[in-house]
Amino acid sequence: MSAVMITRKVRKWEKLPGKNTFCCDGRVMMARQKGVFYLTLFLITGTCALFFAFECPYLAVHLCPAIPVFAVLLFLFVMAMLLRTSFSDPGVLPRALPEEATFIEMEIEAANGNVPAGQRPPPRIRNVQINNQIVKLKYCYTCKIFRPPRASHCSICDNCVDRFDHHCPWVGNCVGKRNYRYFYLFTLSLSLLTIYIFTFDIVHVVMRSMNGGFLNTLKETPGTVLEVLVCFFTLWSVVGLTGFHTYLISLNQTTNEDIKGSWSGKNRGQNPYSHKNIIKNCCEVLCGPTYPSVLDRRGLLQEDTLISSSNPVPQTTKTTAPLIPNEHTPDDAKPSIAASAEKNASPKEEHPAATKVPPLASPETDAETSIAKERAH
């Protein structure tokens, strides 16, 4: 068996750690748990399909032809924001290389000094100043880096995310620095779409009931009842979520900071990222620059692979020297030949030729011979 080294080029997304899944050659990045995301797609598309099938034809004729057109545009915008949020990199930070991790460990040990046995080492933090306020940078033991301000490690995706807001199972991805604005526009447009469908469902039922009665209307349009129920229970959660994130944007705060109470309470400092102005905070979050991904998912790496091949090993035949050395025998082989000759001759000397010994006469044989002689006489 022999091994052959083969070098091939692979994309960086194939070797990225964490618990994300990639599609379309690394262009699409999502979390592994995508079941709730598929449920979101089913609820949105199913409810809109029922609305287009039962309500839109009647409303376009009897009320206004622009109703289905506006509904289609709003539906497309909702789907675009959902897919943009779900399929994009939320701001995952790359992990430290082994050399970088070793260097950081050496820096930490040099700063902390020798910790006596049995004592807990001090926390690994660094202090930076942002807008005249001290902010602590925490060390991530998984990624081996000091996280930037407002970054946090997502336990579901197993990655550090810059400006981490939360992990949303409904979109199947983390919400962070690079996709937060699209997430907010998704919740806002979904709230408008839910209110739009729910309102015109009620209008449709009322207009039909004026002509044929309420019960007959429900029998003729069974999909309307299902739409009303879905929109009614969805309306409160989606509109409430949109209002909560509107409040956070006005303060330039994240969900993670709000839950932990990072900038609230008596012993907490003021939010160093807030501009003390609602309009400026909203403009920074929603209208700020689009940050590029730092992962370089589609970059190339060279990977060396060992492949074992079962090639037959050539057999070498050993040549034996002659038993009796002659003029063609090398000098190095003569001592070994003499030793082998002595070894072969030694057994003969130890075992001489056996001599025949005549058999000894036994007492029983002598007695039989004497009796035979007496009878002959």
C-alpha contacts under 8 A as a table, 3 or more apart, distances in Angstrom:
res1	aa1	res2	aa2	distance
1	M	308	S	6.54
1	M	309	S	5.88
1	M	310	S	4.78
1	M	311	N	6.31
1	M	312	P	7.74
2	S	308	S	5.51
2	S	309	S	5.35
2	S	310	S	6.50
2	S	311	N	7.01
3	A	306	L	6.01
3	A	307	I	5.36
3	A	308	S	4.17
3	A	309	S	5.97
4	V	306	L	5.56
4	V	307	I	5.12
4	V	308	S	6.17
4	V	309	S	7.16
5	M	304	D	6.45
5	M	305	T	5.64
5	M	306	L	4.71
5	M	307	I	6.42
6	I	304	D	5.64
6	I	305	T	5.16
6	I	306	L	6.35
6	I	307	I	7.27
7	T	302	Q	6.47
7	T	303	E	5.57
7	T	304	D	4.48
7	T	305	T	6.28
8	R	302	Q	5.70
8	R	303	E	5.43
8	R	304	D	6.60
8	R	305	T	7.85
9	K	300	L	6.18
9	K	301	L	5.46
9	K	302	Q	4.62
9	K	303	E	6.12
10	V	14	E	7.08
10	V	300	L	5.59
10	V	301	L	5.26
10	V	302	Q	6.36
10	V	303	E	6.89
11	R	14	E	5.69
11	R	15	K	7.53
11	R	26	G	7.96
11	R	297	R	6.93
11	R	298	R	5.40
11	R	299	G	5.54
11	R	300	L	4.71
11	R	301	L	6.06
12	K	15	K	5.48
12	K	16	L	6.38
12	K	296	D	7.11
12	K	297	R	5.21
12	K	298	R	5.87
12	K	299	G	5.40
12	K	300	L	5.85
12	K	301	L	6.18
13	W	16	L	5.13
13	W	22	F	7.36
13	W	26	G	5.89
13	W	296	D	7.97
13	W	297	R	4.64
13	W	298	R	6.39
13	W	299	G	7.93
18	G	157	C	6.04
18	G	158	D	4.89
18	G	159	N	5.76
19	K	31	A	6.58
19	K	32	R	6.32
19	K	156	I	7.26
19	K	157	C	4.74
19	K	158	D	5.80
19	K	159	N	7.79
20	N	29	M	6.70
20	N	30	M	5.61
20	N	31	A	4.56
20	N	32	R	5.54
20	N	157	C	5.99
21	T	29	M	5.90
21	T	30	M	5.37
21	T	31	A	5.85
21	T	32	R	5.72
22	F	25	D	7.14
22	F	26	G	5.17
22	F	27	R	7.15
22	F	28	V	5.43
22	F	29	M	4.76
22	F	30	M	6.52
23	C	26	G	5.43
23	C	27	R	6.34
23	C	28	V	4.95
23	C	29	M	6.73
24	C	27	R	5.40
24	C	28	V	6.06
25	D	28	V	7.68
25	D	298	R	7.25
26	G	29	M	6.76
26	G	297	R	5.91
26	G	298	R	5.96
27	R	87	F	7.94
27	R	88	S	7.94
27	R	297	R	7.65
27	R	298	R	7.56
28	V	87	F	4.86
28	V	88	S	6.26
29	M	86	S	7.59
29	M	87	F	5.10
29	M	88	S	5.66
29	M	89	D	6.06
30	M	34	K	7.97
30	M	86	S	6.24
30	M	87	F	5.76
30	M	88	S	7.34
30	M	89	D	7.88
30	M	172	G	6.26
30	M	173	N	5.37
31	A	34	K	6.68
31	A	156	I	7.90
31	A	157	C	6.09
31	A	172	G	5.72
31	A	173	N	5.20
31	A	174	C	7.65
32	R	157	C	7.67
32	R	172	G	7.86
33	Q	36	V	7.57
33	Q	169	P	7.45
33	Q	172	G	6.57
34	K	37	F	5.11
34	K	38	Y	6.44
34	K	169	P	7.35
34	K	172	G	5.26
35	G	38	Y	5.32
35	G	39	L	6.50
35	G	172	G	7.97
36	V	39	L	4.88
36	V	40	T	6.28
36	V	169	P	5.88
36	V	170	W	5.34
36	V	171	V	7.59
36	V	172	G	7.00
37	F	40	T	5.04
37	F	41	L	6.44
37	F	169	P	6.45
37	F	170	W	4.86
37	F	171	V	5.12
37	F	172	G	5.16
38	Y	41	L	5.08
38	Y	42	F	6.19
39	L	42	F	5.02
39	L	43	L	6.18
39	L	170	W	7.81
40	T	43	L	5.29
40	T	44	I	6.25
40	T	170	W	6.10
40	T	171	V	7.46
41	L	44	I	5.37
41	L	45	T	6.00
42	F	45	T	5.39
42	F	46	G	5.58
43	L	46	G	5.20
43	L	47	T	5.92
44	I	47	T	5.45
44	I	48	C	6.18
45	T	48	C	5.21
45	T	49	A	5.92
46	G	49	A	5.10
46	G	50	L	6.33
47	T	50	L	5.29
47	T	51	F	6.30
47	T	227	E	6.03
47	T	230	V	7.62
48	C	51	F	4.95
48	C	52	F	6.12
48	C	75	F	7.54
48	C	197	I	7.93
49	A	52	F	5.16
49	A	53	A	6.09
50	L	53	A	5.05
50	L	54	F	5.99
50	L	55	E	7.81
50	L	223	G	6.09
50	L	224	T	7.57
50	L	227	E	7.19
51	F	54	F	5.55
51	F	55	E	5.28
51	F	56	C	6.33
51	F	197	I	7.06
51	F	201	D	7.94
51	F	223	G	7.93
51	F	224	T	7.57
51	F	227	E	7.40
52	F	55	E	6.09
52	F	56	C	5.00
52	F	57	P	7.30
52	F	68	P	7.11
53	A	56	C	6.53
53	A	57	P	7.11
54	F	57	P	6.70
54	F	58	Y	7.43
54	F	221	T	6.59
54	F	223	G	6.85
54	F	224	T	7.16
55	E	58	Y	5.61
55	E	59	L	6.07
55	E	200	F	7.72
55	E	201	D	6.90
55	E	204	H	6.47
55	E	224	T	7.68
56	C	59	L	5.14
56	C	60	A	5.78
56	C	67	I	7.11
56	C	68	P	5.53
57	P	60	A	5.36
57	P	61	V	6.53
58	Y	61	V	5.46
58	Y	62	H	6.09
58	Y	63	L	7.90
58	Y	204	H	7.77
59	L	62	H	5.23
59	L	63	L	4.99
59	L	64	C	6.23
59	L	65	P	7.22
59	L	67	I	7.16
59	L	204	H	6.96
60	A	63	L	5.78
60	A	64	C	4.87
60	A	65	P	3.98
60	A	66	A	6.94
60	A	67	I	6.36
60	A	68	P	6.83
61	V	64	C	6.52
61	V	65	P	6.46
64	C	67	I	5.94
65	P	68	P	6.70
65	P	69	V	7.43
66	A	69	V	5.09
66	A	70	F	6.12
67	I	70	F	5.45
67	I	71	A	6.24
68	P	71	A	4.93
68	P	72	V	6.14
69	V	72	V	5.23
69	V	73	L	6.42
70	F	73	L	5.16
70	F	74	L	6.14
71	A	74	L	5.14
71	A	75	F	6.03
71	A	193	L	7.39
71	A	196	Y	7.79
72	V	75	F	5.05
72	V	76	L	6.17
73	L	76	L	5.21
73	L	77	F	6.26
74	L	77	F	5.14
74	L	78	V	6.22
74	L	189	S	7.11
74	L	193	L	6.41
75	F	78	V	5.15
75	F	79	M	6.29
75	F	193	L	7.00
76	L	79	M	5.18
76	L	80	A	6.10
77	F	80	A	5.07
77	F	81	M	6.22
77	F	189	S	7.32
78	V	81	M	5.32
78	V	82	L	6.14
78	V	186	F	5.65
78	V	189	S	5.76
78	V	190	L	5.95
79	M	82	L	5.02
79	M	83	L	6.11
79	M	186	F	7.97
80	A	83	L	5.33
80	A	84	R	5.99
81	M	84	R	4.99
81	M	85	T	6.08
81	M	182	Y	5.55
81	M	183	F	6.86
81	M	185	L	6.62
81	M	186	F	5.04
82	L	85	T	5.23
82	L	86	S	6.12
82	L	171	V	6.72
82	L	182	Y	7.55
82	L	183	F	7.07
82	L	186	F	5.80
83	L	86	S	5.02
83	L	87	F	5.74
84	R	87	F	5.55
84	R	88	S	6.03
84	R	179	N	7.61
84	R	182	Y	6.70
85	T	88	S	5.84
85	T	90	P	7.99
85	T	171	V	6.92
85	T	173	N	7.50
85	T	175	V	7.71
85	T	179	N	5.51
85	T	180	Y	7.63
85	T	182	Y	5.67
85	T	183	F	5.67
86	S	171	V	5.26
86	S	172	G	5.83
86	S	173	N	5.44
87	F	173	N	7.76
88	S	178	R	7.84
88	S	179	N	6.89
89	D	92	V	6.58
89	D	178	R	6.68
89	D	179	N	7.30
89	D	293	S	6.80
90	P	161	V	6.85
90	P	162	D	7.77
90	P	173	N	7.69
90	P	174	C	6.01
90	P	175	V	5.69
90	P	176	G	4.78
90	P	177	K	6.02
90	P	178	R	4.85
90	P	179	N	5.29
90	P	180	Y	7.71
91	G	161	V	5.23
91	G	162	D	5.18
91	G	163	R	7.70
91	G	176	G	5.89
91	G	177	K	5.51
91	G	178	R	5.35
91	G	179	N	7.85
91	G	293	S	6.49
91	G	294	V	7.64
92	V	159	N	6.31
92	V	160	C	5.72
92	V	161	V	4.42
92	V	162	D	6.32
92	V	293	S	7.83
92	V	294	V	7.54
92	V	295	L	7.19
93	L	159	N	7.14
93	L	160	C	5.52
93	L	161	V	5.83
93	L	162	D	6.65
93	L	294	V	6.81
93	L	295	L	7.05
94	P	143	C	7.64
94	P	160	C	7.88
94	P	294	V	7.20
94	P	295	L	6.12
95	R	143	C	4.63
95	R	144	K	6.48
95	R	145	I	6.84
96	A	99	E	7.93
96	A	100	E	5.66
96	A	101	A	5.64
96	A	143	C	6.21
96	A	144	K	5.62
96	A	145	I	6.11
97	L	100	E	5.09
97	L	101	A	6.02
98	P	101	A	5.08
98	P	102	T	6.15
99	E	102	T	5.20
99	E	103	F	6.27
100	E	103	F	5.09
100	E	104	I	6.19
101	A	104	I	5.12
101	A	105	E	6.16
101	A	144	K	5.73
101	A	145	I	7.40
102	T	105	E	5.09
102	T	106	M	6.26
103	F	106	M	5.12
103	F	107	E	6.31
104	I	107	E	5.04
104	I	108	I	6.21
104	I	144	K	8.00
104	I	145	I	7.87
105	E	108	I	5.11
105	E	109	E	6.16
106	M	109	E	5.16
106	M	110	A	6.07
107	E	110	A	5.12
107	E	111	A	6.15
108	I	111	A	5.12
108	I	112	N	6.09
108	I	124	R	7.46
109	E	112	N	5.21
109	E	113	G	5.70
109	E	114	N	7.44
110	A	113	G	5.32
112	N	115	V	7.38
112	N	121	P	7.86
112	N	122	P	7.24
115	V	119	Q	6.75
115	V	120	R	7.74
115	V	121	P	6.28
116	P	119	Q	5.83
124	R	138	K	6.43
124	R	139	Y	5.59
125	I	136	K	6.25
125	I	137	L	5.41
125	I	138	K	4.76
125	I	139	Y	6.01
125	I	146	F	7.59
126	R	136	K	5.63
126	R	137	L	4.97
126	R	138	K	6.74
126	R	146	F	7.76
127	N	134	I	6.24
127	N	135	V	5.69
127	N	136	K	4.65
127	N	137	L	6.08
128	V	134	I	5.65
128	V	135	V	5.34
128	V	136	K	6.40
128	V	137	L	7.30
129	Q	132	N	5.88
129	Q	133	Q	5.27
129	Q	134	I	4.54
129	Q	135	V	5.96
130	I	133	Q	5.24
130	I	134	I	6.38
130	I	135	V	6.74
130	I	272	P	6.35
131	N	272	P	5.76
131	N	273	Y	7.82
132	N	272	P	7.98
133	Q	269	G	7.95
133	Q	272	P	6.64
135	V	149	P	7.30
136	K	149	P	7.58
137	L	146	F	6.05
137	L	147	R	5.83
137	L	148	P	6.25
137	L	149	P	6.24
138	K	146	F	5.58
138	K	147	R	5.77
139	Y	144	K	7.05
139	Y	145	I	5.79
139	Y	146	F	4.29
139	Y	147	R	6.10
140	C	143	C	5.54
140	C	144	K	5.43
140	C	145	I	5.54
140	C	146	F	6.12
140	C	147	R	6.66
140	C	153	H	7.55
141	Y	144	K	5.12
141	Y	145	I	7.42
143	C	159	N	7.40
143	C	160	C	7.24
147	R	151	A	5.85
147	R	152	S	7.03
147	R	160	C	7.50
148	P	151	A	5.54
148	P	162	D	7.04
149	P	162	D	7.92
149	P	163	R	7.40
150	R	162	D	6.62
150	R	163	R	4.71
150	R	164	F	6.51
150	R	257	E	7.98
151	A	160	C	6.69
151	A	161	V	5.54
151	A	162	D	4.32
151	A	163	R	4.70
151	A	164	F	5.27
152	S	160	C	5.43
152	S	161	V	5.70
152	S	162	D	6.85
152	S	163	R	7.36
152	S	164	F	5.66
153	H	158	D	6.72
153	H	159	N	5.51
153	H	160	C	4.04
153	H	161	V	6.17
153	H	164	F	7.98
154	C	157	C	5.57
154	C	158	D	5.38
154	C	159	N	5.56
154	C	160	C	6.10
154	C	161	V	7.01
154	C	167	H	7.28
154	C	174	C	7.85
155	S	158	D	4.90
155	S	159	N	7.32
156	I	167	H	7.75
157	C	174	C	7.73
161	V	164	F	5.27
161	V	176	G	6.36
161	V	177	K	7.77
162	D	176	G	6.17
162	D	177	K	5.72
163	R	176	G	5.33
163	R	177	K	4.98
163	R	254	T	7.65
164	F	174	C	7.80
164	F	175	V	6.48
164	F	176	G	4.50
164	F	177	K	6.70
164	F	254	T	7.33
164	F	256	N	6.93
165	D	174	C	7.79
165	D	175	V	5.54
165	D	176	G	5.36
165	D	180	Y	7.81
165	D	254	T	5.08
165	D	255	T	5.03
165	D	256	N	5.31
165	D	257	E	7.91
166	H	174	C	6.12
166	H	175	V	5.52
166	H	176	G	7.27
166	H	255	T	6.35
166	H	256	N	6.26
167	H	173	N	6.21
167	H	174	C	4.19
167	H	175	V	5.85
168	C	171	V	5.78
168	C	172	G	6.19
168	C	173	N	5.93
168	C	174	C	5.88
168	C	175	V	6.78
169	P	172	G	4.62
169	P	173	N	6.51
175	V	178	R	7.90
175	V	179	N	6.03
175	V	180	Y	5.53
175	V	183	F	7.23
176	G	179	N	5.79
176	G	180	Y	5.41
177	K	180	Y	5.91
177	K	291	Y	7.86
178	R	181	R	7.77
178	R	290	T	6.87
178	R	291	Y	6.20
178	R	292	P	7.82
178	R	293	S	7.91
179	N	182	Y	5.34
179	N	183	F	6.27
180	Y	183	F	5.00
180	Y	184	Y	6.24
181	R	184	Y	5.12
181	R	185	L	6.19
181	R	285	V	6.80
181	R	286	L	5.43
182	Y	185	L	5.04
182	Y	186	F	6.00
183	F	186	F	4.98
183	F	187	T	6.34
184	Y	187	T	5.23
184	Y	188	L	6.09
184	Y	242	T	7.09
184	Y	245	H	7.13
185	L	188	L	5.00
185	L	189	S	5.92
186	F	189	S	5.31
186	F	190	L	5.90
187	T	190	L	5.06
187	T	191	S	6.08
187	T	238	V	6.55
187	T	239	V	7.76
187	T	241	L	7.31
187	T	242	T	5.66
188	L	191	S	5.20
188	L	192	L	6.46
188	L	239	V	7.68
188	L	242	T	5.79
189	S	192	L	5.03
189	S	193	L	6.10
190	L	193	L	4.96
190	L	194	T	6.02
190	L	238	V	7.31
191	S	194	T	5.15
191	S	195	I	6.19
191	S	235	L	6.84
191	S	238	V	5.80
191	S	239	V	5.42
191	S	242	T	7.48
192	L	195	I	5.18
192	L	196	Y	5.97
193	L	196	Y	4.95
193	L	197	I	6.15
194	T	197	I	5.34
194	T	198	F	6.01
194	T	231	C	5.89
194	T	234	T	7.60
194	T	235	L	6.28
195	I	198	F	5.13
195	I	199	T	5.93
195	I	231	C	7.64
195	I	235	L	7.05
196	Y	199	T	5.31
196	Y	200	F	6.33
197	I	200	F	5.37
197	I	201	D	5.99
197	I	231	C	7.53
198	F	201	D	5.12
198	F	202	I	6.50
198	F	227	E	7.43
198	F	228	V	6.02
198	F	231	C	5.84
198	F	232	F	7.33
199	T	202	I	5.36
199	T	203	V	6.36
200	F	203	V	4.71
200	F	204	H	5.86
201	D	204	H	5.08
201	D	205	V	6.27
201	D	224	T	6.47
201	D	227	E	7.57
201	D	228	V	6.75
202	I	205	V	5.19
202	I	206	V	6.15
202	I	228	V	7.93
203	V	206	V	5.15
203	V	207	M	6.11
204	H	207	M	5.28
204	H	208	R	6.22
205	V	208	R	5.31
205	V	209	S	5.96
205	V	214	F	7.41
205	V	217	T	6.65
205	V	218	L	7.74
205	V	224	T	7.93
206	V	209	S	5.08
206	V	210	M	6.36
206	V	214	F	7.82
207	M	210	M	5.46
207	M	211	N	7.20
208	R	211	N	5.53
208	R	212	G	6.16
208	R	213	G	7.14
208	R	214	F	7.53
208	R	217	T	6.02
209	S	212	G	5.27
209	S	213	G	4.22
209	S	214	F	4.55
209	S	215	L	7.89
209	S	216	N	7.66
209	S	217	T	5.96
210	M	213	G	6.11
210	M	214	F	7.83
212	G	216	N	6.15
212	G	217	T	6.62
213	G	216	N	5.51
213	G	217	T	6.25
214	F	217	T	5.16
214	F	218	L	6.45
215	L	218	L	5.19
215	L	219	K	6.35
216	N	219	K	5.08
216	N	220	E	6.17
217	T	220	E	5.12
217	T	221	T	6.12
218	L	221	T	5.25
218	L	222	P	5.71
218	L	224	T	7.40
218	L	225	V	7.08
219	K	222	P	5.80
221	T	224	T	5.65
221	T	225	V	7.66
222	P	225	V	5.75
222	P	226	L	7.10
223	G	226	L	5.23
223	G	227	E	6.22
224	T	227	E	5.04
224	T	228	V	6.14
225	V	228	V	5.21
225	V	229	L	6.33
226	L	229	L	5.24
226	L	230	V	6.22
227	E	230	V	5.20
227	E	231	C	5.99
228	V	231	C	5.22
228	V	232	F	5.87
229	L	232	F	5.14
229	L	233	F	6.37
230	V	233	F	5.57
230	V	234	T	6.00
231	C	234	T	5.01
231	C	235	L	5.58
232	F	235	L	5.34
232	F	236	W	7.26
233	F	236	W	6.29
233	F	237	S	7.40
234	T	237	S	5.60
234	T	238	V	6.07
235	L	238	V	5.45
235	L	239	V	5.82
236	W	239	V	5.42
236	W	240	G	5.78
237	S	240	G	5.11
237	S	241	L	6.01
238	V	241	L	5.10
238	V	242	T	6.20
239	V	242	T	5.08
239	V	243	G	6.19
240	G	243	G	5.11
240	G	244	F	6.20
241	L	244	F	5.11
241	L	245	H	6.33
242	T	245	H	5.31
242	T	246	T	6.10
243	G	246	T	5.00
243	G	247	Y	6.31
244	F	247	Y	5.18
244	F	248	L	6.44
245	H	248	L	4.85
245	H	249	I	6.05
246	T	249	I	5.15
246	T	250	S	6.26
247	Y	250	S	5.24
247	Y	251	L	6.62
248	L	251	L	5.21
248	L	252	N	5.95
248	L	253	Q	5.08
248	L	254	T	6.29
248	L	255	T	7.33
249	I	252	N	4.75
249	I	253	Q	6.19
249	I	254	T	7.82
249	I	281	N	6.46
249	I	282	C	5.71
249	I	285	V	6.77
250	S	253	Q	7.86
250	S	277	N	7.78
250	S	278	I	4.80
250	S	279	I	7.34
250	S	281	N	5.63
250	S	282	C	5.75
251	L	274	S	6.13
251	L	276	K	7.73
251	L	278	I	6.76
251	L	281	N	6.51
252	N	273	Y	6.57
252	N	274	S	5.36
252	N	275	H	7.99
252	N	281	N	5.41
252	N	282	C	7.37
252	N	285	V	7.20
253	Q	257	E	6.55
253	Q	258	D	6.98
253	Q	271	N	7.96
253	Q	273	Y	7.87
253	Q	274	S	7.70
254	T	257	E	5.22
254	T	258	D	6.20
255	T	258	D	5.01
255	T	259	I	6.11
256	N	259	I	5.28
256	N	260	K	6.21
257	E	260	K	5.21
257	E	261	G	5.78
257	E	262	S	5.15
257	E	263	W	7.26
258	D	261	G	5.02
258	D	262	S	6.61
258	D	263	W	7.62
259	I	262	S	7.96
261	G	264	S	5.15
261	G	265	G	7.14
262	S	268	R	6.73
263	W	268	R	5.43
263	W	269	G	5.74
263	W	270	Q	5.57
263	W	271	N	5.45
264	S	267	N	7.96
264	S	268	R	5.60
264	S	269	G	7.33
264	S	270	Q	7.55
265	G	268	R	5.36
271	N	274	S	5.69
274	S	277	N	7.52
274	S	281	N	6.51
275	H	278	I	7.77
275	H	280	K	6.37
275	H	281	N	6.15
276	K	280	K	8.00
276	K	281	N	7.76
277	N	280	K	5.39
277	N	281	N	6.18
278	I	281	N	5.16
278	I	282	C	6.15
279	I	282	C	5.17
279	I	283	C	6.10
280	K	283	C	5.07
280	K	284	E	6.13
281	N	284	E	5.21
281	N	285	V	6.35
282	C	285	V	5.31
282	C	286	L	5.84
282	C	287	C	7.56
283	C	286	L	5.33
283	C	287	C	4.86
283	C	288	G	6.49
284	E	287	C	5.62
284	E	288	G	4.79
285	V	288	G	5.88
293	S	296	D	6.63
296	D	299	G	5.47
321	A	329	T	7.30
321	A	333	A	7.19
321	A	337	I	7.66
322	P	325	P	6.26
322	P	329	T	7.75
322	P	337	I	7.84
323	L	337	I	6.25
323	L	341	A	7.39
324	I	337	I	7.28
325	P	328	H	7.74
325	P	329	T	5.63
325	P	334	K	6.34
325	P	337	I	7.23
326	N	329	T	5.39
329	T	333	A	6.89
329	T	334	K	7.14
330	P	333	A	5.55
330	P	334	K	6.81
331	D	334	K	5.36
331	D	335	P	7.77
332	D	335	P	6.75
332	D	336	S	7.75
333	A	336	S	5.40
333	A	337	I	6.21
334	K	337	I	5.02
334	K	338	A	6.18
335	P	338	A	5.13
335	P	339	A	6.15
336	S	339	A	5.03
336	S	340	S	6.15
337	I	340	S	5.11
337	I	341	A	6.15
338	A	341	A	5.03
338	A	342	E	6.25
339	A	342	E	5.20
339	A	343	K	6.17
340	S	343	K	4.94
340	S	344	N	6.16
341	A	344	N	5.15
341	A	345	A	6.20
342	E	345	A	5.10
342	E	346	S	6.10
343	K	346	S	5.37
343	K	347	P	7.63
344	N	347	P	6.60
344	N	348	K	7.97
345	A	348	K	5.65
345	A	349	E	6.85
346	S	349	E	5.31
346	S	350	E	6.37
347	P	350	E	5.12
347	P	351	H	6.25
348	K	351	H	5.33
348	K	352	P	6.58
349	E	352	P	6.19
361	A	365	T	6.75
361	A	366	D	7.51
362	S	365	T	5.55
362	S	366	D	6.96
363	P	366	D	5.33
363	P	367	A	6.54
364	E	367	A	5.36
364	E	368	E	6.50
365	T	368	E	5.29
365	T	369	T	6.40
366	D	369	T	5.17
366	D	370	S	6.46
367	A	370	S	5.39
367	A	371	I	6.46
368	E	371	I	5.34
368	E	372	A	6.43
369	T	372	A	5.28
369	T	373	K	6.52
370	S	373	K	5.20
370	S	374	E	6.47
371	I	374	E	5.28
371	I	375	R	6.52
372	A	375	R	5.35
372	A	376	A	6.42
373	K	376	A	5.14
373	K	377	H	6.57
374	E	377	H	5.31
